[in-house]
Amino acid sequence: MAEIQLKSLAHSYVSAPTGPDDYAIRQLDHVWHKGGAYALLGPSGCGKSTMLNIISGLVQPSEGDVLFDGKRVNELSPRDRNIAQVFQFPVIYDSMTVFDNLAFPLKNNKIPASKIKARVHEIAEVLEIEDKLYKKAKNLTADEKQKVSMGRGLVREDVSAILFDEPLTVIDPQLKWKLRRKLKQIHEQFDITMVYVTHDQLEASTFADKIAVMYGGQIVQFGTPTELFERPNHTFVGFFIGSPGMNLIEVQRCPRGVCFGSIVVPLDSWKVEALQRLKSGNIKIGIRPEFVEISAQPSDETFEAEVRDVEDLGTYKIVTVQLGPEILKVRQNEDFSADIGSRVHLSFPSQWLMLYVDEFLIKEQE
């Protein structure tokens, strides 16, 4: 296994880029630590697959370096990097048996036949395809073919890392959860560096210990699923993570805090001081629907809002309210009850109220 470091990395598909918009990946530094289970999460077009292909050697970066255990590998081929990559659609040989598909990378590396047989059976057992070993691959279902494709990456013991590029796209939804858990178990069993690309936050949080969220060619946050949820470092992370996403409100500076419409929201003193230091007018506050408190009675710390909709999702309800000119979402227990058009009172606990300037989270200085 290898530690993979991206140093001052940037890539453009334009021959002579003139500005940030010409880059698929804007200059960044990042480290995937040895033996970690990581997800690279973001919407289509954000640069996820480009980054994966740069790590594997399928794409040469326009700028910067790729280092494996501190050694520059920019000019090395995918084979020489010892990278295994699993794509959206299974890459297997239909005319071969499952056994021969799994054995193929080992035979290429001149591994003794006895070791090949033992390793193939070990991986087949882990993937629960032992009973398919001597069947032609062309007769397999889509999920079985993807298991074989994964197995071809796992079977080699010398790989620096295994890269998964949305590998469950073609898998039946009922089997996706099982395969995600299987990959997690494989990681724990073999301690392999794995990077899993996806646009699905559930896939990312199920598989990965830490998630890198990409937006606009940048990694805007790298953290655990809990960190991404509780303290999104960028407004996009707040919007993209969670269902529904974070409530984000454009605001202006006001004495003691910020305001929108006629609503004045007090802020902690350190947030007010931060706003005094920063000159940008691009200011937002954000709070998760889960952290907005709602009550029938007013107090000095609440804001009166109108109930616009109540969506019953079985184990909880999503309440849509209008506060001044803004529409907000509030998550409530299943026993919550309110009529459309009724008045409720909201409060924003200060520990969950995030302040963003130029889309990035403002943090308290130690």
KENUTOR-937900 format. One record per residue (C-alpha): residue in three letters; residue number from 0; x, z, y; chain. Coordinates in Angstrom, 1 decimal, m for minus. Layout:
REC,resn,resi,px,pz,py,chain
REC,ALA,NUM,X,Z,Y,A
...
end
This chain:
REC,resn,resi,px,pz,py,chain
REC,MET,0,0.0,0.0,0.0,A
REC,ALA,1,1.1,m0.6,3.5,A
REC,GLU,2,0.5,0.7,7.0,A
REC,ILE,3,m0.6,m2.3,9.1,A
REC,GLN,4,0.2,m2.3,12.8,A
REC,LEU,5,m1.0,m4.8,15.4,A
REC,LYS,6,1.3,m4.7,18.4,A
REC,SER,7,0.4,m6.4,21.7,A
REC,LEU,8,m1.8,m8.7,19.6,A
REC,ALA,9,m3.9,m11.5,21.2,A
REC,HIS,10,m5.2,m14.8,20.0,A
REC,SER,11,m6.8,m17.8,21.6,A
REC,TYR,12,m8.1,m21.0,20.1,A
REC,VAL,13,m7.4,m22.7,23.4,A
REC,SER,14,m4.0,m24.4,23.7,A
REC,ALA,15,m3.4,m23.2,27.3,A
REC,PRO,16,m5.6,m20.1,27.9,A
REC,THR,17,m6.1,m19.3,31.6,A
REC,GLY,18,m8.1,m16.1,31.5,A
REC,PRO,19,m9.6,m13.3,29.3,A
REC,ASP,20,m12.6,m15.5,28.4,A
REC,ASP,21,m10.3,m18.0,26.6,A
REC,TYR,22,m9.2,m15.3,24.1,A
REC,ALA,23,m11.0,m14.6,20.8,A
REC,ILE,24,m8.9,m11.4,20.6,A
REC,ARG,25,m7.7,m9.8,23.9,A
REC,GLN,26,m4.4,m8.0,23.9,A
REC,LEU,27,m4.6,m4.8,21.8,A
REC,ASP,28,m2.6,m2.3,19.8,A
REC,HIS,29,m4.0,m0.8,16.6,A
REC,VAL,30,m2.9,0.8,13.4,A
REC,TRP,31,m4.5,0.8,10.0,A
REC,HIS,32,m2.9,3.7,8.2,A
REC,LYS,33,m1.7,3.5,4.6,A
REC,GLY,34,m4.4,4.2,2.0,A
REC,GLY,35,m7.3,4.4,4.5,A
REC,ALA,36,m10.8,3.0,4.0,A
REC,TYR,37,m11.7,1.3,7.3,A
REC,ALA,38,m14.5,m0.9,8.6,A
REC,LEU,39,m14.3,m3.4,11.4,A
REC,LEU,40,m17.7,m3.5,12.9,A
REC,GLY,41,m19.2,m5.8,15.6,A
REC,PRO,42,m21.6,m8.6,16.3,A
REC,SER,43,m21.0,m12.3,15.4,A
REC,GLY,44,m18.4,m13.9,17.6,A
REC,CYS,45,m16.6,m10.7,18.6,A
REC,GLY,46,m13.3,m11.5,16.8,A
REC,LYS,47,m13.7,m9.6,13.5,A
REC,SER,48,m12.9,m12.5,11.1,A
REC,THR,49,m10.1,m13.8,13.4,A
REC,MET,50,m8.4,m10.4,13.3,A
REC,LEU,51,m8.8,m10.2,9.5,A
REC,ASN,52,m7.3,m13.7,9.1,A
REC,ILE,53,m4.4,m12.8,11.3,A
REC,ILE,54,m3.6,m9.7,9.2,A
REC,SER,55,m3.8,m11.8,6.0,A
REC,GLY,56,m1.7,m14.6,7.4,A
REC,LEU,57,m4.3,m17.3,7.4,A
REC,VAL,58,m4.1,m17.5,11.2,A
REC,GLN,59,m0.9,m17.1,13.3,A
REC,PRO,60,m1.5,m15.0,16.4,A
REC,SER,61,m0.9,m16.6,19.8,A
REC,GLU,62,0.8,m13.4,21.1,A
REC,GLY,63,2.1,m10.2,19.7,A
REC,ASP,64,3.2,m9.0,16.2,A
REC,VAL,65,1.8,m8.0,12.9,A
REC,LEU,66,3.8,m5.3,11.2,A
REC,PHE,67,3.6,m4.0,7.6,A
REC,ASP,68,5.3,m0.6,7.2,A
REC,GLY,69,7.2,m1.4,10.5,A
REC,LYS,70,8.4,m4.9,9.4,A
REC,ARG,71,7.3,m8.0,11.3,A
REC,VAL,72,5.4,m10.4,9.0,A
REC,ASN,73,4.1,m13.0,11.5,A
REC,GLU,74,5.8,m15.9,9.7,A
REC,LEU,75,5.1,m14.7,6.1,A
REC,SER,76,2.4,m16.5,4.0,A
REC,PRO,77,m0.6,m14.6,2.7,A
REC,ARG,78,1.1,m14.6,m0.8,A
REC,ASP,79,4.3,m13.1,0.6,A
REC,ARG,80,2.3,m10.4,2.4,A
REC,ASN,81,0.7,m9.3,m0.9,A
REC,ILE,82,m2.7,m9.3,0.8,A
REC,ALA,83,m5.9,m9.7,m1.2,A
REC,GLN,84,m8.9,m11.1,0.7,A
REC,VAL,85,m12.5,m11.1,m0.5,A
REC,PHE,86,m14.8,m13.5,1.5,A
REC,GLN,87,m18.5,m13.8,2.2,A
REC,PHE,88,m19.0,m16.2,m0.7,A
REC,PRO,89,m17.3,m15.6,m4.1,A
REC,VAL,90,m14.0,m17.4,m4.6,A
REC,ILE,91,m13.7,m17.7,m8.4,A
REC,TYR,92,m13.1,m20.4,m11.0,A
REC,ASP,93,m16.4,m21.3,m12.6,A
REC,SER,94,m14.8,m23.1,m15.5,A
REC,MET,95,m12.9,m20.0,m16.5,A
REC,THR,96,m14.1,m16.8,m18.2,A
REC,VAL,97,m14.4,m13.6,m16.2,A
REC,PHE,98,m11.3,m12.3,m18.1,A
REC,ASP,99,m9.2,m15.4,m17.1,A
REC,ASN,100,m10.4,m15.1,m13.5,A
REC,LEU,101,m9.3,m11.5,m13.3,A
REC,ALA,102,m6.1,m12.2,m15.1,A
REC,PHE,103,m5.1,m15.2,m12.9,A
REC,PRO,104,m3.3,m13.3,m10.1,A
REC,LEU,105,m1.4,m11.3,m12.7,A
REC,LYS,106,m0.3,m14.4,m14.7,A
REC,ASN,107,0.9,m15.9,m11.5,A
REC,ASN,108,3.1,m12.9,m10.9,A
REC,LYS,109,4.5,m13.2,m14.5,A
REC,ILE,110,3.1,m9.8,m15.6,A
REC,PRO,111,3.4,m9.2,m19.4,A
REC,ALA,112,0.3,m10.1,m21.5,A
REC,SER,113,m0.2,m6.6,m22.7,A
REC,LYS,114,m0.2,m5.2,m19.2,A
REC,ILE,115,m2.6,m7.9,m18.1,A
REC,LYS,116,m5.1,m7.1,m20.8,A
REC,ALA,117,m5.0,m3.4,m20.0,A
REC,ARG,118,m5.3,m3.9,m16.3,A
REC,VAL,119,m8.2,m6.4,m16.5,A
REC,HIS,120,m10.2,m4.1,m18.8,A
REC,GLU,121,m9.5,m1.2,m16.4,A
REC,ILE,122,m10.9,m3.1,m13.4,A
REC,ALA,123,m13.8,m4.6,m15.4,A
REC,GLU,124,m14.8,m1.1,m16.5,A
REC,VAL,125,m14.7,0.2,m12.9,A
REC,LEU,126,m16.8,m2.8,m11.7,A
REC,GLU,127,m19.1,m2.4,m14.7,A
REC,ILE,128,m18.6,m6.0,m15.9,A
REC,GLU,129,m16.8,m5.3,m19.2,A
REC,ASP,130,m19.7,m7.0,m21.1,A
REC,LYS,131,m19.2,m10.2,m19.1,A
REC,LEU,132,m15.4,m10.6,m19.7,A
REC,TYR,133,m15.7,m13.4,m22.1,A
REC,LYS,134,m18.5,m15.3,m20.4,A
REC,LYS,135,m17.9,m18.4,m18.2,A
REC,ALA,136,m18.0,m17.4,m14.6,A
REC,LYS,137,m20.5,m20.2,m13.8,A
REC,ASN,138,m23.2,m18.4,m15.8,A
REC,LEU,139,m23.0,m15.2,m13.7,A
REC,THR,140,m25.5,m14.1,m11.0,A
REC,ALA,141,m24.4,m14.0,m7.4,A
REC,ASP,142,m23.7,m10.3,m7.4,A
REC,GLU,143,m21.7,m10.5,m10.6,A
REC,LYS,144,m19.6,m13.4,m9.2,A
REC,GLN,145,m18.9,m11.3,m6.1,A
REC,LYS,146,m17.8,m8.4,m8.4,A
REC,VAL,147,m15.4,m10.8,m10.1,A
REC,SER,148,m14.1,m11.9,m6.7,A
REC,MET,149,m13.6,m8.3,m5.7,A
REC,GLY,150,m11.9,m7.7,m9.0,A
REC,ARG,151,m9.4,m10.4,m8.4,A
REC,GLY,152,m8.3,m8.5,m5.3,A
REC,LEU,153,m8.2,m5.1,m7.1,A
REC,VAL,154,m6.4,m6.2,m10.2,A
REC,ARG,155,m3.0,m6.5,m8.6,A
REC,GLU,156,m1.3,m3.1,m8.2,A
REC,ASP,157,1.3,m4.4,m5.7,A
REC,VAL,158,m1.2,m5.4,m2.9,A
REC,SER,159,m0.4,m4.2,0.6,A
REC,ALA,160,m4.1,m4.1,1.4,A
REC,ILE,161,m7.5,m5.6,0.5,A
REC,LEU,162,m9.5,m7.2,3.2,A
REC,PHE,163,m13.2,m7.7,2.8,A
REC,ASP,164,m14.9,m10.3,5.1,A
REC,GLU,165,m18.7,m9.4,4.9,A
REC,PRO,166,m18.5,m9.5,1.1,A
REC,LEU,167,m22.2,m8.5,0.5,A
REC,THR,168,m23.8,m11.3,2.5,A
REC,VAL,169,m25.1,m13.1,m0.6,A
REC,ILE,170,m26.0,m9.9,m2.5,A
REC,ASP,171,m29.6,m8.9,m3.2,A
REC,PRO,172,m30.5,m6.0,m0.8,A
REC,GLN,173,m31.3,m3.7,m3.7,A
REC,LEU,174,m27.8,m4.1,m5.0,A
REC,LYS,175,m25.9,m3.8,m1.7,A
REC,TRP,176,m26.0,0.0,m1.6,A
REC,LYS,177,m24.8,0.3,m5.2,A
REC,LEU,178,m21.8,m2.1,m4.5,A
REC,ARG,179,m20.9,m0.3,m1.3,A
REC,ARG,180,m20.8,3.0,m3.2,A
REC,LYS,181,m18.7,1.3,m5.9,A
REC,LEU,182,m16.2,0.1,m3.4,A
REC,LYS,183,m15.9,3.6,m2.0,A
REC,GLN,184,m15.3,5.0,m5.5,A
REC,ILE,185,m12.7,2.3,m6.1,A
REC,HIS,186,m10.9,3.3,m2.9,A
REC,GLU,187,m10.9,7.0,m3.9,A
REC,GLN,188,m9.7,6.2,m7.4,A
REC,PHE,189,m6.9,3.7,m6.5,A
REC,ASP,190,m6.0,4.9,m2.9,A
REC,ILE,191,m5.8,1.3,m1.6,A
REC,THR,192,m5.7,0.4,2.0,A
REC,MET,193,m9.0,m1.4,2.6,A
REC,VAL,194,m10.4,m3.1,5.7,A
REC,TYR,195,m14.1,m4.1,5.5,A
REC,VAL,196,m15.5,m6.5,8.1,A
REC,THR,197,m19.3,m6.3,8.7,A
REC,HIS,198,m21.9,m6.5,11.4,A
REC,ASP,199,m24.0,m3.9,9.6,A
REC,GLN,200,m23.6,m0.3,10.8,A
REC,LEU,201,m25.0,1.1,7.6,A
REC,GLU,202,m22.5,m0.9,5.5,A
REC,ALA,203,m19.7,0.3,7.8,A
REC,SER,204,m20.6,4.0,7.7,A
REC,THR,205,m21.3,4.0,4.0,A
REC,PHE,206,m17.9,2.5,3.1,A
REC,ALA,207,m15.5,3.7,5.8,A
REC,ASP,208,m13.8,6.9,6.7,A
REC,LYS,209,m13.1,5.4,10.2,A
REC,ILE,210,m14.7,2.5,12.0,A
REC,ALA,211,m13.2,0.1,14.6,A
REC,VAL,212,m16.0,m1.3,16.8,A
REC,MET,213,m15.2,m4.7,18.3,A
REC,TYR,214,m16.8,m6.2,21.3,A
REC,GLY,215,m15.7,m9.2,23.3,A
REC,GLY,216,m12.4,m9.5,21.4,A
REC,GLN,217,m11.4,m5.8,21.9,A
REC,ILE,218,m11.6,m2.7,19.8,A
REC,VAL,219,m13.6,m0.5,22.1,A
REC,GLN,220,m13.6,2.5,19.8,A
REC,PHE,221,m12.0,3.7,16.6,A
REC,GLY,222,m13.4,6.8,15.0,A
REC,THR,223,m15.5,8.4,12.4,A
REC,PRO,224,m19.2,7.5,12.1,A
REC,THR,225,m20.0,10.9,13.6,A
REC,GLU,226,m17.7,10.3,16.6,A
REC,LEU,227,m19.2,6.9,17.2,A
REC,PHE,228,m22.7,8.4,17.2,A
REC,GLU,229,m22.1,11.5,19.2,A
REC,ARG,230,m19.6,10.3,21.7,A
REC,PRO,231,m19.7,6.5,22.1,A
REC,ASN,232,m16.6,5.5,24.1,A
REC,HIS,233,m18.3,2.3,25.4,A
REC,THR,234,m21.8,1.4,26.3,A
REC,PHE,235,m21.8,m1.3,23.6,A
REC,VAL,236,m21.0,1.3,21.0,A
REC,GLY,237,m23.9,3.4,22.2,A
REC,PHE,238,m26.2,0.4,22.1,A
REC,PHE,239,m25.0,m1.0,18.8,A
REC,ILE,240,m24.8,2.3,16.8,A
REC,GLY,241,m28.0,4.1,16.0,A
REC,SER,242,m31.6,3.0,15.5,A
REC,PRO,243,m32.8,2.8,18.1,A
REC,GLY,244,m29.6,2.7,20.1,A
REC,MET,245,m28.6,4.9,23.0,A
REC,ASN,246,m30.8,5.1,26.2,A
REC,LEU,247,m28.6,3.6,28.9,A
REC,ILE,248,m29.6,3.8,32.6,A
REC,GLU,249,m28.0,2.2,35.6,A
REC,VAL,250,m27.6,4.8,38.3,A
REC,GLN,251,m26.1,5.4,41.7,A
REC,ARG,252,m24.2,8.4,43.1,A
REC,CYS,253,m26.2,11.2,44.6,A
REC,PRO,254,m25.4,14.7,45.7,A
REC,ARG,255,m24.8,16.9,42.6,A
REC,GLY,256,m25.2,14.0,40.3,A
REC,VAL,257,m26.7,10.5,39.9,A
REC,CYS,258,m30.1,9.0,40.6,A
REC,PHE,259,m32.3,6.0,39.7,A
REC,GLY,260,m35.5,5.3,41.5,A
REC,SER,261,m36.7,8.7,42.8,A
REC,ILE,262,m35.2,10.5,39.8,A
REC,VAL,263,m32.2,12.7,40.5,A
REC,VAL,264,m30.2,13.8,37.4,A
REC,PRO,265,m27.8,16.7,38.0,A
REC,LEU,266,m24.4,16.4,36.3,A
REC,ASP,267,m21.7,18.9,35.3,A
REC,SER,268,m19.3,19.5,38.1,A
REC,TRP,269,m16.4,17.8,36.4,A
REC,LYS,270,m18.5,14.6,36.1,A
REC,VAL,271,m19.4,14.8,39.8,A
REC,GLU,272,m15.7,15.2,40.6,A
REC,ALA,273,m14.8,12.2,38.4,A
REC,LEU,274,m17.3,10.0,40.2,A
REC,GLN,275,m15.7,11.0,43.5,A
REC,ARG,276,m12.3,9.8,42.3,A
REC,LEU,277,m13.6,6.5,40.9,A
REC,LYS,278,m14.7,3.8,43.3,A
REC,SER,279,m16.6,1.4,41.0,A
REC,GLY,280,m20.3,1.0,41.5,A
REC,ASN,281,m20.9,0.1,37.8,A
REC,ILE,282,m22.2,3.5,36.7,A
REC,LYS,283,m24.5,4.4,33.8,A
REC,ILE,284,m25.7,7.5,32.1,A
REC,GLY,285,m26.5,7.4,28.4,A
REC,ILE,286,m28.2,9.7,25.9,A
REC,ARG,287,m29.3,9.2,22.3,A
REC,PRO,288,m33.0,9.3,21.5,A
REC,GLU,289,m32.2,12.1,19.1,A
REC,PHE,290,m30.9,14.3,21.9,A
REC,VAL,291,m33.6,13.9,24.5,A
REC,GLU,292,m35.8,17.0,24.5,A
REC,ILE,293,m39.5,16.6,25.0,A
REC,SER,294,m42.2,19.2,25.8,A
REC,ALA,295,m45.7,19.6,27.1,A
REC,GLN,296,m44.8,22.1,29.8,A
REC,PRO,297,m42.7,21.4,32.9,A
REC,SER,298,m39.7,23.5,34.1,A
REC,ASP,299,m37.0,23.3,36.8,A
REC,GLU,300,m34.8,21.2,34.4,A
REC,THR,301,m37.4,18.7,33.2,A
REC,PHE,302,m38.5,15.3,34.3,A
REC,GLU,303,m42.2,14.2,34.1,A
REC,ALA,304,m42.7,11.0,32.1,A
REC,GLU,305,m45.6,8.9,30.7,A
REC,VAL,306,m46.0,8.2,27.0,A
REC,ARG,307,m46.2,4.5,26.5,A
REC,ASP,308,m46.1,4.3,22.7,A
REC,VAL,309,m45.7,6.4,19.6,A
REC,GLU,310,m44.3,4.6,16.5,A
REC,ASP,311,m44.8,6.5,13.2,A
REC,LEU,312,m41.8,5.8,10.8,A
REC,GLY,313,m42.9,8.2,8.1,A
REC,THR,314,m40.3,11.0,8.3,A
REC,TYR,315,m40.0,10.8,12.1,A
REC,LYS,316,m41.6,9.2,15.2,A
REC,ILE,317,m40.1,7.1,18.0,A
REC,VAL,318,m41.8,7.9,21.3,A
REC,THR,319,m41.5,5.4,24.1,A
REC,VAL,320,m41.8,6.9,27.5,A
REC,GLN,321,m41.5,5.7,31.1,A
REC,LEU,322,m39.4,7.8,33.4,A
REC,GLY,323,m39.5,6.4,37.0,A
REC,PRO,324,m38.6,2.7,36.6,A
REC,GLU,325,m36.9,3.2,33.2,A
REC,ILE,326,m38.2,2.9,29.6,A
REC,LEU,327,m36.6,5.4,27.3,A
REC,LYS,328,m36.8,6.1,23.5,A
REC,VAL,329,m37.2,9.6,22.1,A
REC,ARG,330,m37.0,10.6,18.5,A
REC,GLN,331,m39.4,13.3,17.4,A
REC,ASN,332,m40.4,15.1,14.2,A
REC,GLU,333,m43.2,13.6,12.2,A
REC,ASP,334,m45.6,16.4,13.4,A
REC,PHE,335,m45.3,15.2,17.0,A
REC,SER,336,m48.6,14.2,18.6,A
REC,ALA,337,m49.3,12.7,22.1,A
REC,ASP,338,m51.9,10.3,23.4,A
REC,ILE,339,m50.8,7.0,25.1,A
REC,GLY,340,m50.8,7.5,28.8,A
REC,SER,341,m50.4,11.3,28.6,A
REC,ARG,342,m47.7,13.1,30.6,A
REC,VAL,343,m44.7,14.8,28.9,A
REC,HIS,344,m41.6,16.5,30.2,A
REC,LEU,345,m38.1,15.4,29.3,A
REC,SER,346,m34.8,17.2,29.5,A
REC,PHE,347,m31.2,15.9,29.0,A
REC,PRO,348,m28.9,18.6,27.5,A
REC,SER,349,m25.6,18.2,29.4,A
REC,GLN,350,m23.5,18.2,26.3,A
REC,TRP,351,m25.3,15.0,25.1,A
REC,LEU,352,m25.6,13.2,28.5,A
REC,MET,353,m22.7,10.7,28.7,A
REC,LEU,354,m21.4,9.2,31.9,A
REC,TYR,355,m20.0,5.6,31.9,A
REC,VAL,356,m18.0,3.9,34.6,A
REC,ASP,357,m17.3,0.2,34.1,A
REC,GLU,358,m18.9,0.6,30.6,A
REC,PHE,359,m16.3,3.2,29.4,A
REC,LEU,360,m17.0,6.9,28.8,A
REC,ILE,361,m15.7,9.3,31.4,A
REC,LYS,362,m14.1,12.3,29.6,A
REC,GLU,363,m13.3,15.7,30.8,A
REC,GLN,364,m9.7,16.1,31.7,A
REC,GLU,365,m7.9,19.0,29.9,A
end
